[in-house]
Amino acid sequence: MQHSTTGHEATTRARALISAREFEGVVATVLDNNKDMDQAVADRIVTQALAFVATCARFPGRGLRPSRIVDEGWHALILHTLVYAKLCSNEGGFVHHTPERPDPSRHNAGELERSMAAIAAAGFEVDDMLWLAPTDASLPVTATCEHTPQKCAACMDGGPN
């Protein structure tokens, strides 16, 4: 299913949520955690994470969750605490992250589809190749978790569990 909005414009919109220098710093964190990753892939992951976090901040309580790959970018964003706090504040509210142990049996493709549709509805491009099932190893990342609405504070009400 194709979720893309207007391509370059939508990608630019997500990347513009933080400064170019901040974006480069978050991308560097993804690259540090994934030694064999191409920079272009890391750029895409961070762009998708920005769109995901902005959508969660704008629309709390929707049961949104990232794919395992997008979660890699979310983790990198969180490590840049000032950037992350400012992003969340600018987009409507803090998006908390509650880590959980990996368990591919919790995967629900419908939940990922709902998250992708919400991101597109918010005006961001959805990079379908980054929204793979947790067992799909075609794009390896160090993040191993795939959050569920019951565990993901961002998915519930924007507050901690």
PENOR-V598037 format. One record per helix or strand of 3 or more residues. SS is the DSSP state (H for helix, E for strand). FROM is the first residue (numbers start at 0). LEN is the number of residues. If there is no record, write none. Layout:
SS:FROM:LEN ; SS:FROM:LEN
This chain:
H:7:8 ; H:19:14 ; H:38:20 ; H:67:12 ; H:80:11 ; H:103:3 ; H:108:13 ; H:127:3 ; H:152:4
